[in-house]
Amino acid sequence: MRIAAMFLVGLSLFGIPDKKVEAKLRDVARLQGVRGNQLLGYGVVVGLDGTGDKDQTKFTVQSLTNLLARQGISVSPTAVKVKNVAAVIVTAELPAFAKSGQKMDVTVSSTGDAKSLAGGTLLMTPMQGPDNQVYAVAQGPLLVGGFSAAAGGAAVTKNHPTAGRIPDGAMVEREIPGNFNDRPNLRYSLQEEDFTTAIRVAHTINEELGEKAARAIDSRTVEVLTPKEFQGRAVELVARLENLSVQLNPKARVVVNEKTGTVILGSDVKIGAVSIIQGGLSIVVTSTPLVSQPKPFSQGKTETAEKKTVAVVEEKPKTLSIEPGVSVGKLAEMLNSMGVTPRDMVAILQAIKDAGALNAELRIL
């Protein structure tokens, strides 16, 4: 916690001065319609060393008997008892503009009570999209970054042995139709919604193209009409636009992680006039076990009891007055000199925000 507080002070005190913040268009906006698609499949992993699903996992046995039936082998599900097979869910992301025959990575996760998927091989698994169409087929040996071993009542587990990956484990079988070059317009979605940034993006694009082809639709969306010279060549237009430098309008923001006590404040965050009184009340309850032994030959019983002690420690409140317009660095320095921990700083910042003295967006993770 003290390390996090020292890092905060160092970041605030030695932060860079205010400068124009610029970034490439491809880093601040996404082109609508150019994205991956999620795929999902249900499969079977074989070749496990006794670490597969147990007999009570009925759907694994049913999947295995169905697989054998497709291979011309008829067997009753009640007669199948194997521990080298595991039922799994296979997930992947179909990249944008993926073509038939292209390979992609898949993630394999156990759905039953298998102990480990290490050493297993995924059998041919169709992978479907939200429209229930098969877009890829996955198969291959798993790479599992963990293991699980047990012997003599002792067990050792490292990382997560019931999930793994298959690099290039799926092959695309169906392409998503569409002709990108024939688009009459392009739409960019900003990563952070902001009216000023949207106007600047449109202005930058218009300056590059020499005509008013771009306009801001709202605080997040910028539409670009394809100029005549780029008709049927939208790919060239995107390649020309994505490298444009755009001046950003960063927001004053405070990010707080209550779980870890980490607080990150931007250098442009200002604090209004406020007084901070910080103190603590600690209550410690201790319990000491006591044993009461009966006298010899008294036919009594041994009784146990506990002696509880409650101690209350109240620290002297610490007072701090903040003048309007104080920078983040000065605030962090003052709070650190008071011995305020990052967790206490979280509560203080929330209170300052509620008091209307924090001129920034407070985001709590």
Secondary structure, DSSP 8 states (H G I E B T S, - for coil): -HHHHHHHHHHHHT-------EEEHHHHEEETT---EEEEEEEEEE--SS-S--TT-HHHHHHHHHHHHHTT----GGG---SS-EEEEEEEEE-TT--TT-EEEEEEEE-S--S--TT-EEEEEEEE-TTS-EEEEEEEE-B-S-EEEEETTEEEEES-TTEEEEEEEEEE-S-----GGG-SEEEEEESS--HHHHHHHHHHHHHHHTS--EEE-SSSEEEEE--GGGTT-HHHHHHHHTT-EEE-----EEEEETTTTEEEE-TT-EE-SEEEEE--EEEEEEEEEEEE---TTS----EEEEEEEEEEEE---EEEEE-TTEEHHHHHHHHHHTT--HHHHHHHHHHHHHTT-B-SEEEE-
